[in-house]
């Protein structure tokens, strides 16, 4: 009888033979496991939390990115402070990472080739009803990333704008709008790049990012996104199309099912995602998660 690990390995080999090795290295001779989170957390007074170690970080240019089963996680120190009303201050010193977007997903490697830390700082303000404002800066060896975002959201609509400068004349701006009509949500977004931008350490913060393609790494790229999502009780159906002025477009289809046990904290979720990237191929994924 095959063990669970042997079954996974045979599935990896099967999908590798089909040419499906876009997201994870399905053709590797064996699978891997990793300790993605291991940290010490301390609370100073009531408004400050410090984490030291391996942790999930969610910021515009350093993020978990949920396109793979194993998310990006980071090694370093983060501080979150909420002493000021309606304001969250986030500081971070990050040295290593592992996960789907890193060069070696199965082990922690340095964020920069020099081995130096990446320093990040952000302020999020929610003092105006329905509005959110945030500003971020990341300091690397040879560049500074600045990021600004403002959004306004109610139960029926949302509008947002973003701007980012990555030094040396490379910048991007974007707008996003959405309408919620009961179970149906429709959204659209636009991004325009001046020069060439990168995703940073994750999937990037850009409004028009699809499951695989983004506006990164292409000079003077532009993109328009159109999407719709319909939710009926525990089931969600969604389709998103992104048109890029340079390179292949992408259409993503999502079927999601989630149910929780009212008598416990158990949650079962199933996500089926198919991405049509035309000349760049297709990508299909199934995720099953059981949290307890």
Buried (B, 14 or more C-beta within 10 A) or exposed (E): EEEEEEEEBEEBEEBBEEEBBBBBBBEBEEBEEBEBEEBEEEEEEEEBBBBBBBBBBEBBBBBBBBBBEBBBBBBBBBBBBBEEEEBBBBBBBBBBBBBBBBEEBBEBBBBBEEEEBBBBBBBBBBEEEEEBBBBBBBBBEEEEBBBBBBBBBEEEBBEBBBBBBBEEEBBBBBBBBBEBEEEEBBBBBBBBBBBBBBBBBBBBBBBBBBBBBBBBEBEEBBBBBBBBBBBEEEEBEBBBBBEBBEBBBBBBBBBBBBEEEEEEEEEBBBBBBBBBBEEBEBBEBEBEEEEE
